[in-house]
Amino acid sequence: MKQCTHAEALPHPEPVPLSETCPECQAEGMDPVQLRLCLSCGHVGCCDSSPGRHAAVHHEKSGHPVMRTHEPGETWRWCFVDHVLV
């Protein structure tokens, strides 16, 4: 089973979210479907089901590997590099 090779390098504690919603969606007048939190820097972006896919775009531009859901009651994490749940 494939494992994430980046989770151990994440900062502790987690970064504080830089916003309450996806700032790119706000700027573009779109509503995000679900939010994701970058565990390297605290950027909040929308998921791949949102038109802008801003969490994935943030990963592509920054190289930050792991994000977690920023939705109430959810705790899962995703590694963009290894394509696995963390």
C-alpha positions as CSV (number, residue, x, y, z in Angstrom):
1,M,0.0,0.0,0.0
2,K,1.4,3.4,-1.0
3,Q,2.0,5.8,1.9
4,C,2.6,9.6,2.1
5,T,6.3,10.5,2.4
6,H,5.5,14.1,3.4
7,A,3.3,13.9,6.5
8,E,6.2,13.7,9.0
9,A,7.7,17.0,7.7
10,L,4.5,19.0,8.3
11,P,4.6,21.8,10.9
12,H,3.3,21.2,14.4
13,P,1.0,22.7,15.3
14,E,-0.9,23.1,12.1
15,P,-0.8,26.5,10.5
16,V,-3.6,28.9,11.2
17,P,-6.1,29.3,8.3
18,L,-5.3,32.5,6.4
19,S,-8.9,33.0,5.6
20,E,-12.4,31.6,6.4
21,T,-13.1,30.8,2.7
22,C,-11.3,30.5,-0.6
23,P,-10.0,34.0,-1.4
24,E,-9.6,33.2,-5.1
25,C,-13.3,32.2,-5.3
26,Q,-14.3,35.4,-3.5
27,A,-12.2,37.5,-5.9
28,E,-13.7,35.7,-8.9
29,G,-17.3,35.9,-7.6
30,M,-17.7,32.1,-7.3
31,D,-18.9,29.9,-4.5
32,P,-16.6,27.2,-3.3
33,V,-18.0,23.7,-3.1
34,Q,-15.9,22.5,-0.1
35,L,-12.8,24.0,1.5
36,R,-9.3,22.6,1.9
37,L,-6.5,23.9,4.2
38,C,-2.8,23.7,3.1
39,L,-0.9,22.2,6.0
40,S,2.3,23.9,5.0
41,C,1.2,27.5,5.0
42,G,-2.5,27.8,6.0
43,H,-3.9,28.8,2.5
44,V,-7.6,28.0,2.2
45,G,-8.7,26.9,-1.2
46,C,-11.7,25.2,-2.8
47,C,-11.8,21.5,-3.7
48,D,-11.6,19.8,-7.1
49,S,-15.4,19.8,-7.4
50,S,-15.3,23.6,-7.4
51,P,-14.9,25.3,-10.8
52,G,-11.6,27.0,-9.7
53,R,-9.9,24.0,-8.0
54,H,-7.9,26.5,-6.0
55,A,-6.5,24.1,-3.5
56,A,-5.0,22.0,-6.3
57,V,-3.8,25.2,-8.1
58,H,-2.1,26.3,-4.8
59,H,-0.3,22.9,-4.6
60,E,0.8,23.2,-8.3
61,K,2.2,26.7,-7.7
62,S,3.7,26.2,-4.3
63,G,4.7,22.6,-4.2
64,H,3.1,22.3,-0.8
65,P,2.2,18.6,-0.6
66,V,-0.5,17.9,2.0
67,M,-3.9,19.5,2.7
68,R,-6.7,18.6,4.9
69,T,-10.4,19.2,4.7
70,H,-11.5,22.5,6.2
71,E,-15.1,21.4,6.6
72,P,-16.8,21.0,10.0
73,G,-16.8,17.5,11.3
74,E,-14.2,16.2,8.8
75,T,-10.6,15.3,9.6
76,W,-9.1,13.6,6.5
77,R,-5.9,14.7,4.8
78,W,-4.7,14.3,1.2
79,C,-1.2,14.2,-0.2
80,F,-1.1,15.7,-3.7
81,V,2.3,14.3,-4.4
82,D,1.7,10.7,-3.4
83,H,-2.0,10.7,-4.3
84,V,-3.0,9.1,-1.0
85,L,-5.1,9.8,2.1
86,V,-2.8,10.6,5.0
